[in-house]
């Protein structure tokens, strides 16, 4: 799917600056990254909609965060760089679906600990297996060192986004 959306001439134009507003101050590399991120996000959204996954992305990320054990919802919000109210809504849907359970927090009676149920763990594992299988197909012609380098670059970029990527009201973000 990405190959259908990806336009090499557009990237070349980004790299030499011919297709961009002059004077924006961004380096050619940054301009190419911005374009490629927009293409990637769009392609991933299309792939996600066309596939039948056992969980949506928000559910999957929350269940992954719970694999280490029960956690308060505030910790989950901080880990995922989300507003606590957003996580609360997402947890309510997971609880309704029987994928998480809440129990009293022995360290803080005002809060609850969230834990994945057996069904939640199974669905999370199914989702991860599907995603890993599809990634293996997409990266079939990449060497392991290339995969490791890409993984390190993504981890570094994600750390930047999670640390500084939240847009202030009225400010456009990366999405």
C-alpha contacts under 8 A as a table, 3 or more apart, distances in Angstrom:
res1	aa1	res2	aa2	distance
1	X	4	X	5.36
1	X	5	X	6.78
1	X	43	X	6.65
1	X	47	X	7.32
2	X	5	X	5.19
2	X	6	X	5.84
2	X	39	X	7.79
2	X	40	X	7.21
2	X	43	X	5.53
3	X	6	X	5.08
3	X	7	X	7.89
4	X	7	X	7.84
5	X	39	X	6.90
5	X	43	X	7.06
6	X	39	X	6.72
7	X	10	X	5.34
7	X	11	X	6.67
8	X	11	X	5.09
8	X	12	X	6.20
9	X	12	X	4.92
9	X	13	X	6.08
10	X	13	X	4.98
10	X	14	X	6.16
10	X	19	X	7.72
11	X	14	X	4.85
11	X	15	X	6.08
11	X	32	X	6.12
11	X	35	X	7.27
11	X	36	X	7.69
12	X	15	X	4.94
12	X	16	X	6.29
13	X	16	X	5.32
13	X	17	X	5.75
13	X	18	X	5.30
13	X	19	X	5.28
13	X	20	X	7.77
14	X	17	X	5.02
14	X	18	X	6.75
14	X	19	X	6.07
14	X	20	X	6.60
14	X	28	X	6.70
14	X	31	X	6.02
14	X	32	X	5.45
14	X	35	X	7.58
15	X	28	X	5.00
15	X	29	X	6.65
15	X	31	X	6.99
15	X	32	X	5.87
16	X	28	X	6.74
17	X	20	X	5.44
17	X	21	X	7.95
17	X	22	X	7.55
17	X	28	X	6.72
21	X	24	X	6.42
26	X	30	X	5.96
26	X	31	X	6.23
27	X	30	X	5.17
27	X	31	X	6.22
28	X	31	X	4.98
28	X	32	X	6.17
29	X	32	X	5.11
29	X	33	X	6.16
30	X	33	X	5.00
30	X	34	X	6.08
31	X	34	X	5.14
31	X	35	X	6.33
32	X	35	X	5.17
32	X	36	X	6.05
33	X	36	X	5.02
33	X	37	X	5.93
34	X	37	X	5.23
34	X	38	X	6.33
35	X	38	X	5.20
35	X	39	X	6.33
36	X	39	X	5.04
36	X	40	X	5.95
37	X	40	X	4.94
37	X	41	X	5.96
38	X	41	X	5.32
38	X	42	X	6.19
38	X	175	X	7.60
39	X	42	X	5.23
39	X	43	X	6.06
40	X	43	X	5.06
40	X	44	X	6.01
41	X	44	X	5.15
41	X	45	X	6.10
41	X	175	X	7.69
42	X	45	X	5.14
42	X	46	X	6.28
43	X	46	X	5.10
43	X	47	X	6.16
44	X	47	X	4.98
44	X	48	X	5.98
45	X	48	X	5.09
45	X	49	X	6.25
46	X	49	X	5.24
46	X	50	X	6.25
47	X	50	X	5.19
47	X	51	X	6.34
48	X	51	X	5.47
48	X	52	X	7.85
48	X	53	X	7.89
49	X	52	X	7.69
53	X	56	X	6.91
53	X	127	X	6.49
53	X	130	X	7.94
54	X	123	X	6.28
54	X	126	X	7.20
54	X	127	X	6.03
55	X	59	X	5.94
55	X	60	X	5.91
55	X	123	X	7.11
55	X	124	X	7.46
55	X	127	X	6.75
56	X	59	X	5.40
56	X	60	X	6.18
57	X	60	X	5.07
57	X	61	X	6.19
58	X	61	X	5.31
58	X	62	X	6.26
58	X	90	X	7.15
59	X	62	X	5.23
59	X	63	X	6.12
59	X	90	X	7.01
59	X	94	X	6.87
60	X	63	X	5.19
60	X	64	X	6.06
60	X	124	X	6.04
60	X	127	X	7.36
61	X	64	X	5.03
61	X	65	X	6.20
61	X	80	X	7.93
62	X	65	X	5.07
62	X	66	X	6.40
62	X	76	X	7.17
63	X	66	X	5.00
63	X	67	X	6.52
63	X	116	X	6.45
63	X	120	X	6.94
63	X	121	X	7.20
63	X	124	X	6.30
64	X	67	X	5.33
64	X	124	X	6.95
65	X	68	X	6.79
65	X	76	X	6.96
65	X	79	X	7.81
66	X	69	X	5.27
66	X	70	X	6.05
66	X	71	X	6.85
66	X	114	X	7.68
66	X	115	X	6.16
66	X	116	X	6.23
67	X	116	X	7.47
67	X	121	X	7.72
69	X	115	X	6.43
69	X	116	X	7.96
70	X	113	X	5.55
70	X	114	X	5.11
70	X	115	X	4.38
70	X	116	X	7.50
71	X	75	X	6.44
71	X	76	X	6.93
71	X	113	X	4.98
71	X	114	X	5.23
71	X	115	X	6.77
72	X	75	X	5.44
72	X	76	X	6.68
72	X	105	X	7.71
72	X	111	X	6.85
72	X	112	X	5.87
72	X	113	X	4.57
72	X	114	X	5.80
73	X	76	X	5.01
73	X	77	X	6.23
73	X	84	X	7.31
73	X	87	X	7.02
73	X	88	X	7.04
73	X	112	X	7.56
73	X	113	X	7.13
73	X	114	X	6.65
74	X	77	X	5.05
74	X	78	X	6.26
74	X	84	X	6.17
75	X	78	X	5.11
75	X	79	X	6.07
76	X	79	X	5.07
76	X	80	X	6.17
76	X	87	X	7.40
77	X	80	X	5.33
77	X	81	X	5.78
77	X	82	X	4.91
77	X	83	X	6.08
77	X	84	X	5.34
77	X	87	X	5.90
78	X	81	X	4.92
78	X	82	X	6.41
78	X	83	X	7.97
79	X	82	X	7.87
80	X	162	X	7.78
81	X	162	X	6.10
82	X	86	X	6.62
82	X	87	X	6.77
83	X	86	X	5.31
83	X	87	X	6.58
84	X	87	X	5.15
84	X	88	X	6.12
85	X	88	X	4.95
85	X	89	X	6.32
86	X	89	X	5.28
86	X	90	X	6.31
87	X	90	X	5.00
87	X	91	X	5.96
88	X	91	X	5.10
88	X	92	X	6.19
89	X	92	X	5.12
89	X	93	X	6.57
90	X	93	X	5.28
90	X	94	X	6.40
91	X	94	X	4.94
91	X	95	X	6.00
91	X	100	X	7.54
92	X	95	X	5.07
92	X	96	X	6.10
93	X	96	X	5.08
93	X	97	X	6.24
94	X	97	X	5.09
94	X	98	X	6.30
94	X	99	X	5.15
94	X	100	X	5.75
95	X	98	X	5.04
95	X	99	X	5.69
95	X	100	X	4.93
95	X	101	X	6.03
96	X	99	X	7.64
97	X	100	X	7.92
98	X	101	X	7.31
98	X	117	X	7.02
98	X	119	X	7.08
98	X	120	X	7.20
99	X	116	X	5.90
99	X	117	X	5.28
99	X	118	X	7.50
99	X	119	X	5.68
99	X	120	X	3.95
99	X	121	X	7.61
100	X	114	X	6.69
100	X	115	X	5.46
100	X	116	X	4.25
100	X	117	X	4.97
100	X	120	X	6.25
101	X	114	X	5.90
101	X	115	X	5.46
101	X	116	X	6.31
101	X	117	X	6.27
102	X	112	X	5.99
102	X	113	X	5.59
102	X	114	X	4.73
102	X	115	X	6.40
103	X	112	X	5.44
103	X	113	X	5.34
103	X	114	X	6.69
104	X	109	X	6.57
104	X	111	X	6.72
104	X	112	X	4.60
104	X	113	X	6.01
105	X	108	X	5.32
105	X	109	X	5.71
105	X	110	X	7.65
105	X	111	X	5.78
105	X	112	X	4.74
105	X	113	X	5.22
106	X	109	X	6.31
108	X	111	X	5.79
108	X	112	X	7.88
109	X	112	X	7.45
116	X	119	X	7.77
116	X	120	X	5.30
116	X	121	X	6.06
117	X	120	X	4.92
117	X	121	X	6.23
118	X	121	X	5.15
118	X	122	X	6.25
119	X	122	X	5.06
119	X	123	X	6.13
120	X	123	X	5.20
120	X	124	X	6.04
121	X	124	X	5.10
121	X	125	X	6.12
122	X	125	X	5.13
122	X	126	X	6.18
123	X	126	X	5.01
123	X	127	X	6.14
124	X	127	X	5.09
124	X	128	X	6.14
125	X	128	X	5.08
125	X	129	X	6.08
126	X	129	X	5.14
126	X	130	X	6.28
127	X	130	X	5.21
127	X	131	X	6.19
128	X	131	X	5.06
128	X	132	X	5.96
129	X	132	X	5.18
129	X	133	X	6.03
130	X	133	X	5.18
130	X	134	X	6.25
131	X	134	X	5.21
131	X	135	X	6.11
132	X	135	X	4.99
132	X	136	X	6.06
133	X	136	X	5.14
133	X	137	X	6.45
134	X	137	X	5.10
134	X	138	X	6.29
135	X	138	X	4.98
135	X	139	X	5.99
136	X	139	X	5.19
136	X	140	X	5.70
137	X	140	X	5.15
138	X	141	X	7.95
139	X	142	X	5.22
139	X	147	X	7.77
142	X	146	X	5.99
142	X	147	X	6.44
143	X	146	X	5.17
143	X	147	X	6.33
144	X	147	X	4.97
144	X	148	X	6.10
145	X	148	X	5.01
145	X	149	X	6.10
146	X	149	X	5.13
146	X	150	X	6.11
147	X	150	X	5.11
147	X	151	X	6.02
148	X	151	X	5.01
148	X	152	X	6.18
149	X	152	X	5.13
149	X	153	X	6.22
150	X	153	X	5.06
150	X	154	X	6.10
151	X	154	X	5.16
151	X	155	X	6.07
152	X	155	X	5.08
152	X	156	X	6.14
153	X	156	X	5.11
153	X	157	X	6.13
154	X	157	X	5.01
154	X	158	X	5.92
155	X	158	X	5.07
155	X	159	X	6.15
156	X	159	X	5.17
156	X	160	X	6.47
157	X	160	X	5.07
157	X	161	X	6.23
158	X	161	X	4.97
158	X	162	X	5.90
159	X	162	X	5.16
159	X	163	X	5.96
160	X	163	X	5.15
160	X	164	X	5.85
160	X	165	X	6.80
161	X	164	X	5.33
161	X	165	X	4.08
161	X	166	X	7.39
162	X	165	X	5.65
162	X	166	X	7.36
163	X	166	X	7.82
165	X	173	X	7.12
165	X	174	X	7.47
166	X	173	X	7.07
167	X	170	X	7.89
167	X	171	X	5.65
167	X	172	X	6.36
167	X	173	X	5.19
168	X	171	X	5.34
168	X	172	X	7.98
